[in-house]
Amino acid sequence: MLETEANLIIFGDKQLEIFVREHRSRPNTLFINKEIDWFKQQWYTTKMKQVIDHHLAIPEHQFYKEYVQYQLELYNPVLFSKLFLMT
């Protein structure tokens, strides 16, 4: 992905920024530093966790456990943060 010529806006922590700069030093890259804790502290993160936990408690919804958005703790918070990060 970092090899693309397209303009990129990347959100991440300092460790990711170092990696990005080592692999992509183009003027069409904007890196915005956001620590992982920022995503965990957003009001909607707790609400999402409650909804996910509720759905996983239903026997018919057990197949959701195989989906990446349920396996990665911050998948949904990062995904939904895009709305707030772009403003």
RAZIDA-V768808 format. One record per backbone hydrogen bond with DSSP energy under -0.5 kcal/mol. CO is the residue of the C=O (numbers start at 1). NH is the residue of the N-H. E is the energy in kcal/mol with one decimal. If there is no record, write none. Layout:
co,nh,e
CO,NH,E
CO,NH,E
//
This chain:
co,nh,e
1,4,-1.5
8,10,-0.5
8,30,-3.0
10,32,-3.1
12,34,-3.0
13,17,-2.2
14,18,-2.2
15,19,-1.6
16,20,-2.9
17,21,-2.8
18,22,-1.8
19,23,-1.3
20,24,-1.9
26,29,-1.0
28,8,-2.4
29,31,-0.5
30,10,-2.8
30,32,-0.5
31,33,-0.6
32,12,-1.9
35,38,-1.2
35,39,-0.8
36,39,-0.7
36,40,-1.6
37,41,-1.7
39,42,-0.9
42,45,-1.3
42,46,-0.7
43,47,-0.9
44,48,-2.7
45,49,-2.1
46,50,-2.0
47,51,-2.2
48,52,-2.8
49,53,-2.7
50,54,-2.2
51,55,-2.4
52,56,-2.5
53,57,-1.0
54,57,-0.5
55,58,-1.1
57,59,-0.5
58,61,-2.1
59,62,-1.4
61,64,-1.9
62,65,-1.6
63,66,-1.6
64,67,-2.0
67,70,-1.4
67,71,-1.1
68,72,-2.2
71,73,-0.7
72,75,-1.5
74,78,-2.4
75,79,-2.4
76,80,-2.9
77,81,-1.2
78,82,-0.8
79,82,-0.8
80,83,-0.8
81,84,-0.8
81,85,-2.7
82,86,-1.6
84,87,-0.8
//
